[in-house]
Amino acid sequence: MRLLKVATCNLNQWAMDFDCNMKNIKESISRAKEVGAVIRLGPELEITGYGCEDHFLELDTVNHAWDCLKELLVDDWTDGILCSFGMPVIKGSERYNCQVLCLNRKIVMIRPKMWLANDGNYRELRWFTAWKQKGSLEDFLLPSDISEALLQTTVPFGYGYIQFLDVAIAAEVCEELFSPMPPHTELALNGVEVFLNASGSHHQLRKLDLRLRAFIGATNTRGGVYMYSNQQGCDGSRLYYDGCSCIVVNGDVVAQGSQFSLKDVEMVVAQVDLDAVASLRGSISSFQEQASCKRKVSSIEVPYTLCESFTLQMLLSSPLKIQYHSPEEEIAFGPGCWLWDYLRRSGASGFLLPLSGGADSSSVAAIVGCMCQLVVKAISEGDEQVKADAIRIGHYTDGLFPTDSKEFAKRIFYTVFMGSENSSNATRTRAKVLAEEIGSWHLDVSIDGVVSALLSLFQTLSGKQPRYKVDGGSNIENLGLQNIQARIRMVLAFMLASLLPWVHNKPGFYLVLGSSNVDEGLRGYLTKYDCSSADINPIGSISKQDLRRFLKWAAVHLGFSSLEEIESAPPTAELEPIRSNYSQLDEVDMGMTYEELSVYGRLRKIFRCGPVSMFKNLCYKWGTKLTPAEVAEKVKYFFKYYSINRHKMTVLTPSYHAESYSPEDNRFDLRQFLYNARWPYQFRKIDELVTQLDGDRVAIANEASVARSDGGMGVVAAGSGNPSVGL
């Protein structure tokens, strides 16, 4: 038996904070050595942090990475252990995203990434070049100071693998695994047994299964040990990297790290038998045949042994049941961990949330409550870093630290109900009860006086007094009166966030939390610069439907029982007067349901549909209950308001990324914000299709009538219907 102990890790890195990143890297190596691992794998671009973005274009960033690598190599960090470090490297005039494989204070090989991630949230082609020279390894001349320190002039650079005396090892970097022809296919045929995948993969609801199936598939029919390392936490942007580093052997997961955690360093270790890999490959005839005529991949020979022989003192890692979180748990833990990283790294002393008692703001409050529970739990489990951060943020003295989540929430979380004459007692009560359950410092504020002052000023300037629609006013008046209330709440929220800590003798400032969901952003059902404007928004990329399911879950599992009543209440902005015959409701205001918005969003973003193709797809989906003309009306209505309100996305609060159809304008959904909202060409095409489909429906009905009159013997002419819409 060739026994090999390997270690991979989740690291909570921070873009451009080299001290933080080096501290985590060194701790991960120390832990790997402590358990006897001979391979240590870290996340993609771990030295700089993955999210440096345009900082990668600065020579300083690359130079700092080399300095950090030198620090790791001149000391004993790589003695007796193969370490893979992620960092940017400039070769000639090109900048590459690389894995630098090091052993015994030497660089063994530099492996540049060949297929770059360049969709969704990823823009790697903006900063890096893909390595396309697959023929042979090239000599890379090391920077002079590195060369002098290591007594090493050049290092092999390119696509290839390392052949040790007892095992063959290769890197496959993040996106390469998901490419149509992944490198591990031909590497396995060349005899590579251990694959090192360094990744920077962010969290998205229901995404983990896709990732794990890729690891399992990579070794299920080819054999091998697949090691995966990922960043975990918020490294300075909207993304939360969700860890879940793992080790897979011959299609079985034998070690799996956490997906959501407050730990800065988490190690995943496994003891594997490489002879099991050889045995599986030898038993597959097609693998043997394809290996006999493979394209030869370049390799580097290293006269060093990594494996140990058979011993009863070393137990093999057995297959595990894969741990998945439900979407409701993902909404609680992902944004909760993201908020904690943002809080501890921003210099703020806590959060302030305008809490309306509705589903969205209550979801945000529950997520903060969950964060407080995670902090207290981590401290009780001995996490000294979380403890130190909590003491600093909560301003504990005399050796005290958080032991109760409600007490901690009282120190770092303000909730404010900003009521007006249009607010109901029900929402005011729900906000108060939820705040008590979470433990936040809760305030109940009336904004009527400020609204009246502004309306008086307007009347002085214009000589007119606007009225609500229910009181006979126009749509313009009605909307203007609602917007005044919404924008006052934003101004008041930021004032309270900056001054309330001073009032209560607390140092620092509080971050204002937003609470608009992804569907409202897509439809534009929010006032520009209202309570949707905040410092950060943990639910800005989560759908209303998912949030409602989360509220039901949180009522039970987080202990906030009032959320059940909040979830069952109909969504309302409460910006118009309540009358016996009228009550403002979100879905009525929008002219569409939240369920429909999710459908529109996925077709628009995930399936890349314009108005015409969306119409055709919805004729299939809704054809049994709606006519083509009714489908057309819905599609036109959506695109009208989507385009009218697209400009609001340019000032949307930075939102936790969780949903694949997010309309977030900053980097995920790069579309214009000034449209011809009439969509004349596209809507005309839809009208032509509706006319054609109506004609087809009439023709089909007539032919069916003829067939019935012929005693069922009539024949319908082939092609008389339009198969493209399946009606």
Secondary structure in CASP SS format (residue, H / E / C, confidence):
PFRMAT SS
TARGET T0000
AUTHOR 0000-0000-0000
METHOD secondary structure of the structure
MODEL  1
M C 1.00
R C 1.00
L E 1.00
L E 1.00
K E 1.00
V E 1.00
A E 1.00
T E 1.00
C E 1.00
N E 1.00
L E 1.00
N C 1.00
Q C 1.00
W C 1.00
A C 1.00
M C 1.00
D C 1.00
F H 1.00
D H 1.00
C H 1.00
N H 1.00
M H 1.00
K H 1.00
N H 1.00
I H 1.00
K H 1.00
E H 1.00
S H 1.00
I H 1.00
S H 1.00
R H 1.00
A H 1.00
K H 1.00
E H 1.00
V C 1.00
G C 1.00
A C 1.00
V C 1.00
I E 1.00
R E 1.00
L E 1.00
G C 1.00
P C 1.00
E C 1.00
L C 1.00
E C 1.00
I C 1.00
T C 1.00
G C 1.00
Y H 1.00
G H 1.00
C H 1.00
E H 1.00
D H 1.00
H H 1.00
F H 1.00
L H 1.00
E C 1.00
L H 1.00
D H 1.00
T H 1.00
V H 1.00
N H 1.00
H H 1.00
A H 1.00
W H 1.00
D H 1.00
C H 1.00
L H 1.00
K H 1.00
E H 1.00
L H 1.00
L H 1.00
V H 1.00
D C 1.00
D C 1.00
W C 1.00
T C 1.00
D C 1.00
G C 1.00
I C 1.00
L E 1.00
C E 1.00
S E 1.00
F E 1.00
G E 1.00
M E 1.00
P E 1.00
V E 1.00
I E 1.00
K E 1.00
G C 1.00
S C 1.00
E E 1.00
R E 1.00
Y E 1.00
N E 1.00
C E 1.00
Q E 1.00
V E 1.00
L E 1.00
C E 1.00
L E 1.00
N C 1.00
R C 1.00
K E 1.00
I E 1.00
V E 1.00
M E 1.00
I E 1.00
R E 1.00
P E 1.00
K C 1.00
M C 1.00
W C 1.00
L C 1.00
A C 1.00
N C 1.00
D C 1.00
G C 1.00
N C 1.00
Y C 1.00
R C 1.00
E H 1.00
L H 1.00
R H 1.00
W H 1.00
F C 1.00
T C 1.00
A C 1.00
W C 1.00
K C 1.00
Q C 1.00
K C 1.00
G C 1.00
S C 1.00
L C 1.00
E E 1.00
D E 1.00
F E 1.00
L E 1.00
L C 1.00
P C 1.00
S H 1.00
D H 1.00
I H 1.00
S H 1.00
E H 1.00
A H 1.00
L H 1.00
L C 1.00
Q C 1.00
T C 1.00
T E 1.00
V E 1.00
P E 1.00
F E 1.00
G C 1.00
Y C 1.00
G C 1.00
Y E 1.00
I E 1.00
Q E 1.00
F C 1.00
L C 1.00
D C 1.00
V C 1.00
A E 1.00
I E 1.00
A E 1.00
A E 1.00
E C 1.00
V C 1.00
C H 1.00
E H 1.00
E H 1.00
L H 1.00
F H 1.00
S C 1.00
P C 1.00
M C 1.00
P C 1.00
P H 1.00
H H 1.00
T H 1.00
E H 1.00
L H 1.00
A H 1.00
L H 1.00
N C 1.00
G C 1.00
V C 1.00
E C 1.00
V E 1.00
F E 1.00
L E 1.00
N E 1.00
A E 1.00
S E 1.00
G C 1.00
S C 1.00
H E 1.00
H C 1.00
Q C 1.00
L C 1.00
R C 1.00
K C 1.00
L H 1.00
D H 1.00
L H 1.00
R H 1.00
L H 1.00
R H 1.00
A H 1.00
F H 1.00
I H 1.00
G H 1.00
A H 1.00
T H 1.00
N H 1.00
T C 1.00
R C 1.00
G C 1.00
G C 1.00
V E 1.00
Y E 1.00
M E 1.00
Y E 1.00
S E 1.00
N E 1.00
Q E 1.00
Q E 1.00
G E 1.00
C C 1.00
D C 1.00
G C 1.00
S C 1.00
R C 1.00
L C 1.00
Y C 1.00
Y E 1.00
D E 1.00
G C 1.00
C C 1.00
S C 1.00
C E 1.00
I E 1.00
V E 1.00
V E 1.00
N C 1.00
G C 1.00
D E 1.00
V E 1.00
V E 1.00
A E 1.00
Q E 1.00
G C 1.00
S C 1.00
Q C 1.00
F C 1.00
S C 1.00
L C 1.00
K C 1.00
D C 1.00
V E 1.00
E E 1.00
M E 1.00
V E 1.00
V E 1.00
A E 1.00
Q E 1.00
V E 1.00
D E 1.00
L H 1.00
D H 1.00
A H 1.00
V H 1.00
A H 1.00
S H 1.00
L H 1.00
R H 1.00
G H 1.00
S H 1.00
I C 1.00
S H 1.00
S H 1.00
F H 1.00
Q H 1.00
E H 1.00
Q H 1.00
A H 1.00
S H 1.00
C C 1.00
K C 1.00
R C 1.00
K C 1.00
V C 1.00
S C 1.00
S E 1.00
I E 1.00
E E 1.00
V C 1.00
P C 1.00
Y C 1.00
T C 1.00
L C 1.00
C C 1.00
E E 1.00
S C 1.00
F C 1.00
T C 1.00
L C 1.00
Q C 1.00
M C 1.00
L C 1.00
L C 1.00
S C 1.00
S C 1.00
P C 1.00
L C 1.00
K C 1.00
I C 1.00
Q C 1.00
Y C 1.00
H C 1.00
S C 1.00
P H 1.00
E H 1.00
E H 1.00
E H 1.00
I H 1.00
A H 1.00
F H 1.00
G H 1.00
P H 1.00
G H 1.00
C H 1.00
W H 1.00
L H 1.00
W H 1.00
D H 1.00
Y H 1.00
L H 1.00
R H 1.00
R H 1.00
S H 1.00
G C 1.00
A C 1.00
S C 1.00
G E 1.00
F E 1.00
L E 1.00
L E 1.00
P E 1.00
L C 1.00
S C 1.00
G C 1.00
G C 1.00
A H 1.00
D H 1.00
S H 1.00
S H 1.00
S H 1.00
V H 1.00
A H 1.00
A H 1.00
I H 1.00
V H 1.00
G H 1.00
C H 1.00
M H 1.00
C H 1.00
Q H 1.00
L H 1.00
V H 1.00
V H 1.00
K H 1.00
A H 1.00
I H 1.00
S H 1.00
E C 1.00
G C 1.00
D C 1.00
E H 1.00
Q H 1.00
V H 1.00
K H 1.00
A H 1.00
D H 1.00
A H 1.00
I H 1.00
R H 1.00
I H 1.00
G H 1.00
H C 1.00
Y C 1.00
T C 1.00
D C 1.00
G C 1.00
L C 1.00
F C 1.00
P C 1.00
T C 1.00
D C 1.00
S H 1.00
K H 1.00
E H 1.00
F H 1.00
A H 1.00
K H 1.00
R H 1.00
I H 1.00
F E 1.00
Y E 1.00
T E 1.00
V E 1.00
F E 1.00
M E 1.00
G E 1.00
S C 1.00
E C 1.00
N C 1.00
S C 1.00
S C 1.00
N H 1.00
A H 1.00
T H 1.00
R H 1.00
T H 1.00
R H 1.00
A H 1.00
K H 1.00
V H 1.00
L H 1.00
A H 1.00
E H 1.00
E H 1.00
I H 1.00
G C 1.00
S C 1.00
W E 1.00
H E 1.00
L E 1.00
D E 1.00
V E 1.00
S E 1.00
I C 1.00
D H 1.00
G H 1.00
V H 1.00
V H 1.00
S H 1.00
A H 1.00
L H 1.00
L H 1.00
S H 1.00
L H 1.00
F H 1.00
Q H 1.00
T H 1.00
L H 1.00
S H 1.00
G C 1.00
K C 1.00
Q C 1.00
P C 1.00
R C 1.00
Y C 1.00
K H 1.00
V H 1.00
D H 1.00
G C 1.00
G C 1.00
S C 1.00
N H 1.00
I H 1.00
E H 1.00
N H 1.00
L H 1.00
G H 1.00
L H 1.00
Q H 1.00
N H 1.00
I H 1.00
Q H 1.00
A H 1.00
R H 1.00
I H 1.00
R H 1.00
M H 1.00
V H 1.00
L H 1.00
A H 1.00
F H 1.00
M H 1.00
L H 1.00
A H 1.00
S H 1.00
L H 1.00
L H 1.00
P H 1.00
W H 1.00
V H 1.00
H C 1.00
N C 1.00
K C 1.00
P C 1.00
G C 1.00
F C 1.00
Y E 1.00
L E 1.00
V E 1.00
L E 1.00
G C 1.00
S C 1.00
S C 1.00
N C 1.00
V H 1.00
D H 1.00
E H 1.00
G H 1.00
L H 1.00
R H 1.00
G C 1.00
Y C 1.00
L C 1.00
T C 1.00
K C 1.00
Y C 1.00
D C 1.00
C C 1.00
S C 1.00
S C 1.00
A C 1.00
D C 1.00
I E 1.00
N E 1.00
P C 1.00
I C 1.00
G C 1.00
S C 1.00
I C 1.00
S C 1.00
K H 1.00
Q H 1.00
D H 1.00
L H 1.00
R H 1.00
R H 1.00
F H 1.00
L H 1.00
K H 1.00
W H 1.00
A H 1.00
A H 1.00
V H 1.00
H H 1.00
L C 1.00
G C 1.00
F C 1.00
S C 1.00
S C 1.00
L H 1.00
E H 1.00
E H 1.00
I H 1.00
E H 1.00
S H 1.00
A C 1.00
P C 1.00
P C 1.00
T C 1.00
A C 1.00
E C 1.00
L C 1.00
E C 1.00
P C 1.00
I C 1.00
R E 1.00
S C 1.00
N C 1.00
Y E 1.00
S C 1.00
Q C 1.00
L C 1.00
D H 1.00
E H 1.00
V H 1.00
D H 1.00
M H 1.00
G C 1.00
M C 1.00
T C 1.00
Y H 1.00
E H 1.00
E H 1.00
L H 1.00
S H 1.00
V H 1.00
Y H 1.00
G H 1.00
R H 1.00
L H 1.00
R H 1.00
K H 1.00
I C 1.00
F C 1.00
R C 1.00
C C 1.00
G C 1.00
P H 1.00
V H 1.00
S H 1.00
M H 1.00
F H 1.00
K H 1.00
N H 1.00
L H 1.00
C H 1.00
Y H 1.00
K H 1.00
W H 1.00
G C 1.00
T C 1.00
K C 1.00
L C 1.00
T C 1.00
P H 1.00
A H 1.00
E H 1.00
V H 1.00
A H 1.00
E H 1.00
K H 1.00
V H 1.00
K H 1.00
Y H 1.00
F H 1.00
F H 1.00
K H 1.00
Y H 1.00
Y H 1.00
S H 1.00
I H 1.00
N H 1.00
R H 1.00
H H 1.00
K H 1.00
M H 1.00
T H 1.00
V H 1.00
L C 1.00
T C 1.00
P C 1.00
S E 1.00
Y C 1.00
H C 1.00
A C 1.00
E C 1.00
S C 1.00
Y C 1.00
S C 1.00
P C 1.00
E C 1.00
D C 1.00
N C 1.00
R C 1.00
F C 1.00
D C 1.00
L C 1.00
R C 1.00
Q C 1.00
F C 1.00
L C 1.00
Y C 1.00
N C 1.00
A C 1.00
R C 1.00
W C 1.00
P H 1.00
Y H 1.00
Q H 1.00
F H 1.00
R H 1.00
K H 1.00
I H 1.00
D H 1.00
E H 1.00
L H 1.00
V H 1.00
T H 1.00
Q H 1.00
L H 1.00
D H 1.00
G H 1.00
D H 1.00
R H 1.00
V H 1.00
A H 1.00
I H 1.00
A H 1.00
N H 1.00
E H 1.00
A H 1.00
S H 1.00
V H 1.00
A H 1.00
R H 1.00
S H 1.00
D C 1.00
G C 1.00
G C 1.00
M C 1.00
G C 1.00
V C 1.00
V C 1.00
A C 1.00
A C 1.00
G C 1.00
S C 1.00
G C 1.00
N C 1.00
P C 1.00
S C 1.00
V C 1.00
G C 1.00
L C 1.00
END
